[in-house]
Amino acid sequence: MSAGSGINGAEARLKDHEEVRTGTLCCCEYISDRGARRSHLLGCCCDCRDFDLVCTRLVTCRPIDRRNIDGMLIAFQDRLRLPWRGGAKRISPAAVAPAFVVPLMLGLATLNSKTAVILMLTLVGFTMWGVQVAKRTATKTNFFLSWMVFSVVYMIIIFEFQVPLLELAPEENYALIFFSCASIYCLFSAKKLSALNLVSAQYGTTPKDELPGIAEASSGEEQAEAQTTLQMESVLTMEEDEIVDLDSTERAGLMHGQPNICETCRKVTPRKAYHCGVCGTCVKRRDHHSYWLNCCIGERNYVWYIVGLALAEIALLLGANLTLTAICHPFMVVRPLGYPILLPDDCSEVFESFELGITFVVACYALLISVYIAFVLIRQGYLRWTGSTLHEYKRASNAAGRNRIWNNWRSILK
């Protein structure tokens, strides 16, 4: 009797769960990951046992269990949602944090010149440290993409609503809007086309989160034979200098007609396709994983990426120059075709008011970003001139460094 009632209770819960899943949700309702039940945004702090225990132990000065803290954080992450059509959408805390961090740091930097220098250096060090941590742990995060988006939003607000109130010609503002919109469109296209770089989208149907075997990747003798034929045709059509540029493994595989097989995900890949530990799959002609776009730069979106960075460089330099020459005392450098080219001269009075201070800080922030983009463009230009990608360059450098260290130690031991 008890077993039958238990089965009936389980069936009833499954039926209720299915009704909740298929039911229509309003914009403020969502299906909770913990318990799979219908919840409302207004109940974000209700019915959280872990939160109650943490608060109780904190007030009574008793030790707090780590499991209660983890449960509280998981509950908060599940309940951090945005009202949306068809149900509230969950928001990642990493994607929301830059919306508050960026304006806070820019606002504090308007206090005085020393604070501005300290905060700008802190900002550069924090971003460099964060990117290195993400690279070392191979973490796929939207934090840097959100940082870039909110930085662009705040710079557009300052450039379009504060700077035009100063001395700014309409054609200069139109040029700034054009380069900014073109850069955003190119980078958005690079982000959108990044999915076409994935080898799994063309060479198999296995999800990128799984690691298929060689038999699953090849899917039979016909596919292996076709892949081998393509590899042999590519060898016959390759020039001699292109074969020399390959490493020993790729050269031996191509000359013997063997297909390239990724050592990590164990699937057949085209030439110059490399595995990305962040995306969890192989990427065709992978250059690098851009943490600022949260996607890999490869065969299908490389041109959009470079063009977007070039247009962003022009927009940032133009916006910074127009801003600084409007709030500082400018001087004329040259006058080509009757149009004066100005540069800022004296900016000692910019911190006397908040409006001028925030405008000056945002312009300096744009210059810092332009320096980083210029470095990326110069590096990509050098790699393009050598006919290599950033992934191949780093791999060759690491191999050369390891061989050099081993040779030094071997000569010492001898």
Kinemage of the C-alpha trace (Angstrom):
@kinemage 1
@onewidth
@group {chain A} dominant
@subgroup {mainchain}
@vectorlist {calphas} color= white
{ca met a 1} P 0.000 0.000 0.000
{ca ser a 2} L 2.794 2.384 0.903
{ca ala a 3} L 4.736 1.457 -2.242
{ca gly a 4} L 1.703 2.150 -4.418
{ca ser a 5} L 1.108 5.487 -2.769
{ca gly a 6} L 4.779 6.364 -3.224
{ca ile a 7} L 4.587 5.567 -6.917
{ca asn a 8} L 1.402 7.579 -7.264
{ca gly a 9} L 3.028 10.486 -5.442
{ca ala a 10} L 6.039 10.373 -7.762
{ca glu a 11} L 3.772 10.294 -10.800
{ca ala a 12} L 1.832 13.245 -9.436
{ca arg a 13} L 5.045 15.223 -8.925
{ca leu a 14} L 6.181 14.399 -12.448
{ca lys a 15} L 2.811 15.493 -13.789
{ca asp a 16} L 2.969 18.753 -11.850
{ca his a 17} L 6.526 19.302 -13.065
{ca glu a 18} L 5.451 18.784 -16.674
{ca glu a 19} L 2.545 21.192 -16.234
{ca val a 20} L 4.870 23.809 -14.818
{ca arg a 21} L 7.318 23.285 -17.659
{ca thr a 22} L 4.703 23.583 -20.377
{ca gly a 23} L 2.642 26.264 -18.626
{ca thr a 24} L 2.718 29.900 -19.674
{ca leu a 25} L 4.898 32.095 -17.480
{ca cys a 26} L 4.510 35.810 -17.007
{ca cys a 27} L 7.526 38.096 -17.386
{ca cys a 28} L 8.334 37.932 -13.648
{ca glu a 29} L 7.955 34.155 -13.177
{ca tyr a 30} L 10.552 31.462 -13.724
{ca ile a 31} L 11.189 27.777 -13.173
{ca ser a 32} L 13.605 27.368 -10.281
{ca asp a 33} L 16.573 25.084 -10.851
{ca arg a 34} L 16.307 23.964 -7.229
{ca gly a 35} L 13.113 21.940 -6.975
{ca ala a 36} L 11.836 22.682 -10.497
{ca arg a 37} L 8.882 24.722 -9.291
{ca arg a 38} L 7.289 27.961 -10.374
{ca ser a 39} L 8.746 30.999 -8.575
{ca his a 40} L 8.347 34.776 -8.710
{ca leu a 41} L 10.932 37.569 -8.704
{ca leu a 42} L 9.305 39.218 -5.679
{ca gly a 43} L 10.147 36.121 -3.642
{ca cys a 44} L 13.895 36.496 -4.174
{ca cys a 45} L 14.624 36.574 -0.422
{ca cys a 46} L 11.848 34.204 0.668
{ca asp a 47} L 12.084 30.485 1.417
{ca cys a 48} L 15.885 30.367 1.566
{ca arg a 49} L 16.851 28.121 4.458
{ca asp a 50} L 20.594 28.540 3.910
{ca phe a 51} L 20.283 32.334 3.953
{ca asp a 52} L 18.295 32.201 7.177
{ca leu a 53} L 20.878 29.942 8.817
{ca val a 54} L 23.793 32.147 7.724
{ca cys a 55} L 22.083 35.286 9.076
{ca thr a 56} L 21.155 33.553 12.328
{ca arg a 57} L 24.676 32.264 12.941
{ca leu a 58} L 26.152 35.633 11.978
{ca val a 59} L 23.974 37.494 14.500
{ca thr a 60} L 24.561 34.948 17.257
{ca cys a 61} L 28.331 34.865 16.571
{ca arg a 62} L 28.305 31.140 15.883
{ca pro a 63} L 30.470 29.391 13.238
{ca ile a 64} L 28.945 29.323 9.760
{ca asp a 65} L 28.954 26.069 7.826
{ca arg a 66} L 30.552 26.279 4.396
{ca arg a 67} L 27.709 24.248 2.887
{ca asn a 68} L 25.192 26.887 3.986
{ca ile a 69} L 27.253 29.620 2.329
{ca asp a 70} L 27.480 27.628 -0.908
{ca gly a 71} L 23.740 26.930 -0.840
{ca met a 72} L 22.973 30.597 -0.238
{ca leu a 73} L 25.169 31.705 -3.157
{ca ile a 74} L 23.618 29.104 -5.468
{ca ala a 75} L 20.125 30.271 -4.470
{ca phe a 76} L 21.049 33.917 -5.100
{ca gln a 77} L 22.537 33.044 -8.476
{ca asp a 78} L 19.385 31.158 -9.430
{ca arg a 79} L 17.154 34.057 -8.347
{ca leu a 80} L 19.172 36.823 -10.011
{ca arg a 81} L 16.920 37.234 -13.045
{ca leu a 82} L 15.611 39.874 -15.419
{ca pro a 83} L 11.909 40.138 -16.346
{ca trp a 84} L 11.446 38.849 -19.887
{ca arg a 85} L 8.721 37.731 -22.220
{ca gly a 86} L 7.851 34.083 -21.546
{ca gly a 87} L 9.568 34.012 -18.162
{ca ala a 88} L 12.337 35.785 -16.274
{ca lys a 89} L 15.830 35.145 -17.638
{ca arg a 90} L 18.725 34.356 -15.344
{ca ile a 91} L 21.601 36.837 -15.315
{ca ser a 92} L 25.188 35.864 -14.697
{ca pro a 93} L 26.791 37.824 -11.815
{ca ala a 94} L 29.965 38.138 -13.876
{ca ala a 95} L 27.973 39.887 -16.614
{ca val a 96} L 26.346 42.330 -14.188
{ca ala a 97} L 29.429 43.327 -12.156
{ca pro a 98} L 31.026 45.598 -14.835
{ca ala a 99} L 27.821 47.663 -14.991
{ca phe a 100} L 28.662 48.915 -11.487
{ca val a 101} L 32.465 48.611 -11.382
{ca val a 102} L 33.231 50.669 -14.509
{ca pro a 103} L 31.172 53.802 -13.640
{ca leu a 104} L 32.317 53.601 -10.004
{ca met a 105} L 35.996 53.658 -10.948
{ca leu a 106} L 35.494 56.359 -13.583
{ca gly a 107} L 33.541 58.479 -11.108
{ca leu a 108} L 36.161 58.136 -8.371
{ca ala a 109} L 38.887 59.063 -10.864
{ca thr a 110} L 37.343 62.533 -11.259
{ca leu a 111} L 38.356 63.564 -7.717
{ca asn a 112} L 41.851 64.726 -8.625
{ca ser a 113} L 44.769 63.925 -10.893
{ca lys a 114} L 46.541 61.590 -8.441
{ca thr a 115} L 43.406 59.524 -7.892
{ca ala a 116} L 42.885 59.342 -11.650
{ca val a 117} L 46.420 58.018 -12.233
{ca ile a 118} L 46.155 55.443 -9.425
{ca leu a 119} L 42.756 54.179 -10.555
{ca met a 120} L 43.775 53.992 -14.209
{ca leu a 121} L 46.868 51.971 -13.338
{ca thr a 122} L 44.751 49.778 -11.056
{ca leu a 123} L 42.265 49.278 -13.881
{ca val a 124} L 45.005 48.198 -16.294
{ca gly a 125} L 46.555 45.844 -13.744
{ca phe a 126} L 43.200 44.332 -12.800
{ca thr a 127} L 42.207 43.605 -16.395
{ca met a 128} L 45.619 42.113 -17.231
{ca trp a 129} L 45.480 39.934 -14.125
{ca gly a 130} L 41.915 38.844 -14.888
{ca val a 131} L 42.740 37.875 -18.467
{ca gln a 132} L 45.778 35.891 -17.332
{ca val a 133} L 43.699 34.050 -14.727
{ca ala a 134} L 41.059 33.244 -17.348
{ca lys a 135} L 43.760 31.968 -19.718
{ca arg a 136} L 45.440 29.857 -17.058
{ca thr a 137} L 42.188 28.264 -15.932
{ca ala a 138} L 40.643 28.125 -19.452
{ca thr a 139} L 37.468 29.754 -18.139
{ca lys a 140} L 34.663 30.732 -20.491
{ca thr a 141} L 33.175 33.873 -18.976
{ca asn a 142} L 31.092 36.840 -20.083
{ca phe a 143} L 32.823 39.189 -17.641
{ca phe a 144} L 35.192 40.770 -20.161
{ca leu a 145} L 32.540 40.954 -22.881
{ca ser a 146} L 30.237 42.710 -20.430
{ca trp a 147} L 33.107 45.001 -19.405
{ca met a 148} L 33.653 45.989 -23.028
{ca val a 149} L 29.933 46.527 -23.693
{ca phe a 150} L 29.381 48.753 -20.659
{ca ser a 151} L 32.594 50.666 -21.362
{ca val a 152} L 31.360 51.400 -24.873
{ca val a 153} L 27.953 52.451 -23.522
{ca tyr a 154} L 29.452 54.868 -20.994
{ca met a 155} L 31.872 56.343 -23.537
{ca ile a 156} L 29.032 56.863 -26.018
{ca ile a 157} L 26.977 58.603 -23.330
{ca ile a 158} L 29.834 60.985 -22.520
{ca phe a 159} L 30.883 61.577 -26.127
{ca glu a 160} L 27.349 62.163 -27.410
{ca phe a 161} L 25.683 63.985 -24.513
{ca gln a 162} L 28.505 65.842 -22.805
{ca val a 163} L 31.139 66.637 -25.449
{ca pro a 164} L 28.710 68.123 -28.068
{ca leu a 165} L 27.750 70.726 -25.473
{ca leu a 166} L 31.304 72.002 -25.806
{ca glu a 167} L 33.029 73.192 -28.984
{ca leu a 168} L 32.403 70.384 -31.468
{ca ala a 169} L 31.555 70.664 -35.166
{ca pro a 170} L 28.609 68.594 -36.501
{ca glu a 171} L 30.748 66.846 -39.121
{ca glu a 172} L 33.187 65.743 -36.422
{ca asn a 173} L 30.338 64.217 -34.432
{ca tyr a 174} L 28.995 62.486 -37.564
{ca ala a 175} L 32.427 60.987 -38.285
{ca leu a 176} L 32.670 59.723 -34.697
{ca ile a 177} L 29.207 58.135 -34.904
{ca phe a 178} L 30.052 56.475 -38.237
{ca phe a 179} L 33.307 54.872 -37.073
{ca ser a 180} L 31.745 53.798 -33.769
{ca cys a 181} L 28.720 52.155 -35.404
{ca ala a 182} L 30.867 50.484 -38.074
{ca ser a 183} L 33.222 49.096 -35.425
{ca ile a 184} L 30.351 47.755 -33.315
{ca tyr a 185} L 28.798 46.098 -36.376
{ca cys a 186} L 32.077 44.404 -37.389
{ca leu a 187} L 32.800 43.114 -33.901
{ca phe a 188} L 29.211 41.905 -33.541
{ca ser a 189} L 29.577 40.056 -36.855
{ca ala a 190} L 32.837 38.500 -35.627
{ca lys a 191} L 31.043 37.315 -32.504
{ca lys a 192} L 28.081 35.980 -34.490
{ca leu a 193} L 30.209 34.149 -37.073
{ca ser a 194} L 32.415 32.491 -34.463
{ca ala a 195} L 30.113 29.449 -34.360
{ca leu a 196} L 31.002 28.682 -37.990
{ca asn a 197} L 34.644 28.183 -36.987
{ca leu a 198} L 33.858 25.131 -34.874
{ca val a 199} L 34.909 21.873 -36.473
{ca ser a 200} L 32.022 20.020 -34.826
{ca ala a 201} L 29.578 22.097 -36.856
{ca gln a 202} L 30.902 20.557 -40.068
{ca tyr a 203} L 32.730 17.320 -39.196
{ca gly a 204} L 30.279 15.666 -36.818
{ca thr a 205} L 27.093 15.937 -34.848
{ca thr a 206} L 28.565 15.260 -31.412
{ca pro a 207} L 27.941 18.113 -28.943
{ca lys a 208} L 30.979 20.182 -28.069
{ca asp a 209} L 30.718 19.314 -24.385
{ca glu a 210} L 31.353 15.611 -25.079
{ca leu a 211} L 34.605 13.978 -26.103
{ca pro a 212} L 33.927 11.473 -28.882
{ca gly a 213} L 36.222 8.626 -29.812
{ca ile a 214} L 38.024 8.216 -33.087
{ca ala a 215} L 35.389 5.791 -34.355
{ca glu a 216} L 32.615 8.257 -33.586
{ca ala a 217} L 34.485 11.123 -35.227
{ca ser a 218} L 35.292 9.255 -38.440
{ca ser a 219} L 31.813 7.648 -38.672
{ca gly a 220} L 32.876 4.784 -40.924
{ca glu a 221} L 35.311 3.866 -43.618
{ca glu a 222} L 33.686 6.066 -46.246
{ca gln a 223} L 34.255 9.256 -44.314
{ca ala a 224} L 37.835 8.243 -43.481
{ca glu a 225} L 38.512 7.445 -47.121
{ca ala a 226} L 37.012 10.740 -48.279
{ca gln a 227} L 39.005 12.624 -45.657
{ca thr a 228} L 42.217 10.878 -46.714
{ca thr a 229} L 41.515 11.749 -50.347
{ca leu a 230} L 41.032 15.376 -49.437
{ca gln a 231} L 44.268 15.364 -47.474
{ca met a 232} L 46.174 13.881 -50.422
{ca glu a 233} L 44.658 16.452 -52.771
{ca ser a 234} L 45.675 19.222 -50.395
{ca val a 235} L 49.255 17.905 -50.385
{ca leu a 236} L 49.368 17.840 -54.174
{ca thr a 237} L 48.027 21.382 -54.431
{ca met a 238} L 50.216 22.837 -51.681
{ca glu a 239} L 53.305 24.772 -52.577
{ca glu a 240} L 56.685 23.661 -51.310
{ca asp a 241} L 57.060 26.612 -48.943
{ca glu a 242} L 53.646 25.875 -47.394
{ca ile a 243} L 54.697 22.307 -46.595
{ca val a 244} L 57.948 23.541 -45.057
{ca asp a 245} L 56.001 25.897 -42.766
{ca leu a 246} L 54.170 22.938 -41.159
{ca asp a 247} L 55.540 21.238 -38.091
{ca ser a 248} L 56.939 17.703 -38.269
{ca thr a 249} L 53.699 15.989 -37.154
{ca glu a 250} L 51.498 17.741 -39.710
{ca arg a 251} L 54.074 17.285 -42.475
{ca ala a 252} L 54.399 13.557 -41.811
{ca gly a 253} L 50.625 13.133 -41.627
{ca leu a 254} L 50.045 14.947 -44.907
{ca met a 255} L 52.811 13.160 -46.805
{ca his a 256} L 51.494 9.740 -45.723
{ca gly a 257} L 47.877 10.634 -46.475
{ca gln a 258} L 46.789 10.380 -42.859
{ca pro a 259} L 44.025 12.711 -41.640
{ca asn a 260} L 44.652 15.177 -38.842
{ca ile a 261} L 43.200 13.901 -35.571
{ca cys a 262} L 42.920 16.162 -32.558
{ca glu a 263} L 44.682 14.644 -29.556
{ca thr a 264} L 42.194 16.258 -27.149
{ca cys a 265} L 38.729 15.713 -28.619
{ca arg a 266} L 39.843 12.798 -30.880
{ca lys a 267} L 38.053 13.868 -34.033
{ca val a 268} L 39.166 14.343 -37.634
{ca thr a 269} L 40.026 17.983 -38.252
{ca pro a 270} L 41.064 19.993 -41.320
{ca arg a 271} L 44.564 21.382 -41.678
{ca lys a 272} L 45.443 24.296 -39.375
{ca ala a 273} L 42.531 23.475 -37.072
{ca tyr a 274} L 43.532 23.535 -33.416
{ca his a 275} L 41.768 22.700 -30.198
{ca cys a 276} L 40.509 25.478 -27.915
{ca gly a 277} L 40.380 24.506 -24.270
{ca val a 278} L 37.923 27.309 -23.485
{ca cys a 279} L 35.391 26.487 -26.219
{ca gly a 280} L 35.911 22.752 -25.741
{ca thr a 281} L 36.243 21.949 -29.446
{ca cys a 282} L 38.540 22.399 -32.439
{ca val a 283} L 38.478 25.671 -34.378
{ca lys a 284} L 39.292 26.000 -38.066
{ca arg a 285} L 42.465 28.069 -38.556
{ca arg a 286} L 42.355 29.142 -34.938
{ca asp a 287} L 44.198 32.359 -34.188
{ca his a 288} L 43.329 32.820 -30.527
{ca his a 289} L 40.433 32.893 -28.078
{ca ser a 290} L 39.257 36.471 -27.562
{ca tyr a 291} L 38.082 36.885 -23.993
{ca trp a 292} L 36.745 40.342 -24.842
{ca leu a 293} L 34.309 38.812 -27.342
{ca asn a 294} L 34.047 35.473 -25.513
{ca cys a 295} L 34.642 33.514 -28.716
{ca cys a 296} L 37.438 32.100 -30.858
{ca ile a 297} L 38.904 34.066 -33.746
{ca gly a 298} L 39.409 31.793 -36.711
{ca glu a 299} L 38.745 31.250 -40.375
{ca arg a 300} L 35.266 32.769 -40.715
{ca asn a 301} L 35.485 35.810 -38.434
{ca tyr a 302} L 39.154 36.844 -38.586
{ca val a 303} L 38.607 39.594 -41.181
{ca trp a 304} L 35.614 41.003 -39.307
{ca tyr a 305} L 37.672 41.008 -36.115
{ca ile a 306} L 40.606 42.902 -37.631
{ca val a 307} L 38.407 45.434 -39.446
{ca gly a 308} L 36.389 45.982 -36.273
{ca leu a 309} L 39.554 46.621 -34.247
{ca ala a 310} L 40.887 49.044 -36.874
{ca leu a 311} L 37.629 51.010 -36.918
{ca ala a 312} L 37.510 50.962 -33.116
{ca glu a 313} L 41.045 52.370 -33.019
{ca ile a 314} L 40.006 55.251 -35.282
{ca ala a 315} L 36.851 55.912 -33.268
{ca leu a 316} L 38.694 55.888 -29.918
{ca leu a 317} L 41.494 58.177 -31.094
{ca leu a 318} L 39.037 60.539 -32.759
{ca gly a 319} L 36.738 60.647 -29.728
{ca ala a 320} L 39.619 61.173 -27.306
{ca asn a 321} L 41.123 63.937 -29.430
{ca leu a 322} L 37.815 65.758 -29.867
{ca thr a 323} L 37.139 65.490 -26.146
{ca leu a 324} L 40.551 66.629 -24.952
{ca thr a 325} L 40.739 69.539 -27.409
{ca ala a 326} L 37.276 70.637 -26.267
{ca ile a 327} L 38.003 70.690 -22.520
{ca cys a 328} L 41.698 71.620 -22.626
{ca his a 329} L 43.494 74.534 -24.228
{ca pro a 330} L 44.283 73.232 -27.738
{ca phe a 331} L 46.971 74.227 -30.183
{ca met a 332} L 46.966 73.771 -33.947
{ca val a 333} L 49.450 71.300 -35.429
{ca val a 334} L 48.781 71.534 -39.176
{ca arg a 335} L 46.009 72.888 -41.380
{ca pro a 336} L 45.596 70.549 -44.394
{ca leu a 337} L 42.988 71.628 -46.952
{ca gly a 338} L 41.884 74.441 -44.678
{ca tyr a 339} L 40.849 72.086 -41.834
{ca pro a 340} L 42.803 72.591 -38.577
{ca ile a 341} L 44.266 69.601 -36.741
{ca leu a 342} L 44.305 70.331 -33.001
{ca leu a 343} L 45.982 68.679 -30.030
{ca pro a 344} L 45.421 69.352 -26.302
{ca asp a 345} L 47.958 71.536 -24.539
{ca asp a 346} L 46.958 72.465 -20.969
{ca cys a 347} L 44.520 70.243 -19.036
{ca ser a 348} L 45.247 71.527 -15.533
{ca glu a 349} L 41.728 72.891 -14.981
{ca val a 350} L 39.709 69.792 -15.881
{ca phe a 351} L 39.190 68.636 -12.273
{ca glu a 352} L 37.545 71.884 -11.159
{ca ser a 353} L 34.073 70.526 -12.070
{ca phe a 354} L 32.609 67.049 -12.236
{ca glu a 355} L 31.420 67.443 -15.857
{ca leu a 356} L 34.881 68.347 -17.144
{ca gly a 357} L 36.534 65.747 -14.887
{ca ile a 358} L 34.400 62.805 -16.023
{ca thr a 359} L 34.863 63.856 -19.645
{ca phe a 360} L 38.644 63.998 -19.214
{ca val a 361} L 38.763 60.618 -17.429
{ca val a 362} L 36.659 58.902 -20.114
{ca ala a 363} L 38.934 60.350 -22.817
{ca cys a 364} L 42.001 58.971 -21.015
{ca tyr a 365} L 40.198 55.643 -20.642
{ca ala a 366} L 39.613 55.616 -24.404
{ca leu a 367} L 43.317 56.293 -24.994
{ca leu a 368} L 44.274 53.337 -22.780
{ca ile a 369} L 41.989 51.065 -24.771
{ca ser a 370} L 43.404 52.423 -28.047
{ca val a 371} L 46.954 51.579 -26.901
{ca tyr a 372} L 45.938 47.979 -26.281
{ca ile a 373} L 44.131 47.735 -29.637
{ca ala a 374} L 47.162 49.215 -31.420
{ca phe a 375} L 49.353 46.524 -29.858
{ca val a 376} L 46.938 43.803 -31.010
{ca leu a 377} L 46.820 45.215 -34.559
{ca ile a 378} L 50.619 45.494 -34.803
{ca arg a 379} L 51.019 41.937 -33.564
{ca gln a 380} L 48.415 40.640 -36.002
{ca gly a 381} L 50.073 42.549 -38.853
{ca tyr a 382} L 53.413 40.926 -38.058
{ca leu a 383} L 51.846 37.472 -37.877
{ca arg a 384} L 50.013 38.054 -41.147
{ca trp a 385} L 53.281 39.112 -42.774
{ca thr a 386} L 54.976 35.907 -41.598
{ca gly a 387} L 52.000 33.803 -42.749
{ca ser a 388} L 51.291 32.444 -39.273
{ca thr a 389} L 48.584 32.647 -36.623
{ca leu a 390} L 48.926 33.624 -32.990
{ca his a 391} L 48.281 30.038 -31.903
{ca glu a 392} L 51.026 28.691 -34.196
{ca tyr a 393} L 53.413 31.447 -33.117
{ca lys a 394} L 52.930 30.695 -29.410
{ca arg a 395} L 53.238 26.960 -29.985
{ca ala a 396} L 56.481 27.402 -31.935
{ca ser a 397} L 57.839 29.790 -29.294
{ca asn a 398} L 57.028 27.379 -26.456
{ca ala a 399} L 58.647 24.488 -28.306
{ca ala a 400} L 61.757 26.534 -29.081
{ca gly a 401} L 61.963 27.680 -25.455
{ca arg a 402} L 61.705 24.119 -24.132
{ca asn a 403} L 64.354 22.883 -26.563
{ca arg a 404} L 66.661 25.767 -25.646
{ca ile a 405} L 66.330 25.071 -21.909
{ca trp a 406} L 66.920 21.350 -22.408
{ca asn a 407} L 69.989 21.991 -24.557
{ca asn a 408} L 71.415 24.346 -21.925
{ca trp a 409} L 70.973 21.830 -19.137
{ca arg a 410} L 72.362 19.030 -21.285
{ca ser a 411} L 75.491 21.067 -22.049
{ca ile a 412} L 75.931 21.831 -18.333
{ca leu a 413} L 75.553 18.161 -17.314
{ca lys a 414} L 78.083 17.102 -19.912
